[in-house]
Amino acid sequence: METVNFNKEAQSFNKTALNMGFEALSTISSQAEVASDFLLGVNPAVHEEGKSVVSLYFRESKKGLANLKKHVESCLDVDWTATDAPVKNLETVENFYNDAFSQIVEFNNASMALIEKSTSQLSTEAKSQFGVWSETFTSCFDFFRSCVGINFEMAKTLMTSVPDVTQVIAPKATK
C-alpha cells in the first residue's frame, strides 16, 4: 500500500470515527436532557429557575460539543507535512479555547440572571454572599483566561522561531 493512500485512508477512518463518536455523545446528551426535563417537570419541589438552569446547561453543552467537533475536524484537515502545520494546529486549539471562553461568559451571564431572580426574596446579607461569589468567579476566570492567552502567544512565538533556530544549529554536511 502506498503511503499517500494509507494516509488518506487513515484520515478518512479518523473522521468517520470522530463523527460517530460525536453523534453518540449528542444522542446521549439529548436523551439526558429529555429525561431531566421529565423528572424536573413532575417534581413540584423544583422551581422554574432550577428548571431554567438545567435547560441552560444542556443548551450550552450542545454548543460546546458542536464547537469541539468543528475544531477537531479542522485539526484533521491540517496538512502535517507543511512547515507551518504546528502553528496552524496551535491556532485551531486557540480558536477552540476562545470559543469555549466566550461560551463560559454567556453561560455565566445567563446563570447570574437566574440567580438574581431566584435570590430576590433573600436578605441583603445573603444577597451580598452571591455577589462575592460572582465577583470571585469572574476575577479568577478573567485571570485564567489572560494566562491562557499569554501562553498561546508565547507558544506561537516559539513555534515560529524554531525553524530559524534549528537551521542555525543544524550540523553542516561534510563532503
C-alpha positions as CSV (number, residue, x, y, z in Angstrom):
1,M,0.0,0.0,0.0
2,E,1.3,3.4,-0.9
3,T,2.0,5.9,1.9
4,V,-0.3,8.5,0.3
5,N,-3.2,6.1,0.1
6,F,-2.6,4.9,3.7
7,N,-2.6,8.4,5.0
8,K,-5.9,9.2,3.2
9,E,-7.5,6.0,4.4
10,A,-6.3,6.7,8.0
11,Q,-7.6,10.3,7.8
12,S,-10.9,9.0,6.5
13,F,-11.2,6.4,9.2
14,N,-10.4,9.0,11.9
15,K,-13.0,11.4,10.5
16,T,-15.6,8.7,10.5
17,A,-14.7,7.5,14.0
18,L,-15.0,11.1,15.3
19,N,-18.3,11.7,13.6
20,M,-19.7,8.5,15.1
21,G,-18.3,9.5,18.5
22,F,-19.8,12.9,18.3
23,E,-23.2,11.5,17.2
24,A,-23.2,9.1,20.1
25,L,-22.3,12.0,22.6
26,S,-25.1,14.1,21.0
27,T,-27.6,11.3,21.3
28,I,-26.7,10.6,25.0
29,S,-26.9,14.3,25.8
30,S,-30.3,14.7,24.1
31,Q,-31.6,11.6,26.0
32,A,-30.3,13.0,29.3
33,E,-32.0,16.3,28.5
34,V,-35.3,14.6,27.8
35,A,-35.1,12.6,31.0
36,S,-34.1,15.6,33.1
37,D,-36.9,17.7,31.7
38,F,-39.4,14.9,32.5
39,L,-38.0,14.3,36.0
40,L,-37.9,18.0,36.8
41,G,-41.4,18.6,35.3
42,V,-43.1,16.0,37.6
43,N,-41.3,17.2,40.7
44,P,-43.2,20.1,42.3
45,A,-40.3,21.0,44.6
46,V,-38.2,22.3,41.7
47,H,-38.7,25.9,40.9
48,E,-38.8,27.3,37.4
49,E,-35.4,28.9,37.9
50,G,-33.9,25.4,38.7
51,K,-35.5,24.0,35.5
52,S,-34.2,27.0,33.6
53,V,-30.6,26.4,34.8
54,V,-30.8,22.7,33.7
55,S,-32.1,23.8,30.3
56,L,-29.4,26.4,30.0
57,Y,-26.8,23.7,30.9
58,F,-28.0,21.4,28.2
59,R,-28.3,24.1,25.6
60,E,-24.7,25.3,26.3
61,S,-23.3,21.8,26.4
62,K,-24.8,21.2,22.9
63,K,-23.0,24.4,21.7
64,G,-19.8,23.2,23.3
65,L,-20.0,19.8,21.7
66,A,-20.6,21.4,18.3
67,N,-17.6,23.7,18.8
68,L,-15.4,20.8,19.8
69,K,-16.4,18.8,16.8
70,K,-15.7,21.8,14.5
71,H,-12.3,22.3,15.9
72,V,-11.3,18.6,16.0
73,E,-12.4,18.3,12.3
74,S,-10.3,21.4,11.5
75,C,-7.3,19.8,13.2
76,L,-7.7,16.7,11.0
77,D,-7.7,19.0,7.9
78,V,-4.2,20.4,8.7
79,D,-1.5,19.4,6.3
80,W,1.0,17.9,8.7
81,T,3.7,17.9,6.1
82,A,3.7,21.7,5.8
83,T,6.3,23.6,7.7
84,D,3.6,25.8,9.3
85,A,1.5,22.8,10.5
86,P,2.3,23.1,14.2
87,V,1.4,26.8,14.2
88,K,-1.9,26.2,12.3
89,N,-2.8,23.4,14.8
90,L,-2.0,25.7,17.7
91,E,-4.2,28.4,16.1
92,T,-7.0,25.9,15.8
93,V,-6.6,24.9,19.5
94,E,-6.5,28.6,20.4
95,N,-9.7,29.3,18.5
96,F,-11.4,26.4,20.4
97,Y,-10.3,27.9,23.7
98,N,-11.6,31.3,22.7
99,D,-14.9,29.8,21.7
100,A,-15.1,27.9,25.0
101,F,-14.2,31.0,26.9
102,S,-16.9,33.1,25.2
103,Q,-19.4,30.3,25.9
104,I,-18.5,30.3,29.6
105,V,-19.1,34.1,29.6
106,E,-22.6,33.5,28.1
107,F,-23.4,30.8,30.5
108,N,-22.2,32.8,33.5
109,N,-24.3,35.8,32.4
110,A,-27.4,33.8,31.9
111,S,-26.9,31.8,35.2
112,M,-26.3,35.1,37.1
113,A,-29.6,36.5,35.8
114,L,-31.3,33.4,37.1
115,I,-29.5,33.6,40.4
116,E,-30.5,37.2,40.8
117,K,-34.1,36.3,40.1
118,S,-34.2,33.4,42.5
119,T,-32.4,35.3,45.3
120,S,-34.7,38.3,45.2
121,Q,-36.5,37.1,48.3
122,L,-33.3,36.7,50.3
123,S,-32.0,39.2,52.8
124,T,-29.4,41.8,51.9
125,E,-26.7,39.9,53.7
126,A,-27.4,36.7,51.9
127,K,-27.5,38.5,48.5
128,S,-24.1,40.0,49.2
129,Q,-22.7,36.5,49.5
130,F,-23.9,35.7,46.0
131,G,-22.2,39.0,44.8
132,V,-18.9,38.0,46.4
133,W,-19.1,34.6,44.8
134,S,-19.9,36.1,41.4
135,E,-17.1,38.7,41.6
136,T,-14.6,36.0,42.8
137,F,-15.5,33.7,39.9
138,T,-15.3,36.5,37.4
139,S,-12.0,37.8,38.5
140,C,-10.4,34.3,38.7
141,F,-11.9,33.4,35.3
142,D,-10.5,36.6,33.7
143,F,-7.1,35.9,35.2
144,F,-7.1,32.3,34.0
145,R,-8.2,33.5,30.5
146,S,-5.4,36.1,30.3
147,C,-2.8,33.5,31.3
148,V,-4.0,31.1,28.6
149,G,-3.9,33.9,26.1
150,I,-0.3,34.8,27.1
151,N,0.7,31.1,26.8
152,F,-0.8,30.8,23.3
153,E,1.1,34.0,22.3
154,M,4.4,32.6,23.7
155,A,3.8,29.2,22.1
156,K,3.2,30.8,18.7
157,T,6.3,33.0,19.0
158,L,8.4,29.9,19.9
159,M,6.9,27.8,17.1
160,T,7.6,30.4,14.5
161,S,11.1,30.9,15.7
162,V,12.0,27.2,16.0
163,P,12.8,26.7,12.2
164,D,15.2,29.7,12.4
165,V,17.0,28.2,15.4
166,T,17.2,24.7,14.0
167,Q,18.7,26.0,10.8
168,V,21.5,27.7,12.8
169,I,22.1,24.7,15.0
170,A,21.9,22.0,12.2
171,P,25.3,20.4,11.6
172,K,27.0,21.2,8.3
173,A,27.3,18.3,5.9
174,T,30.8,17.1,5.2
175,K,31.9,16.5,1.7
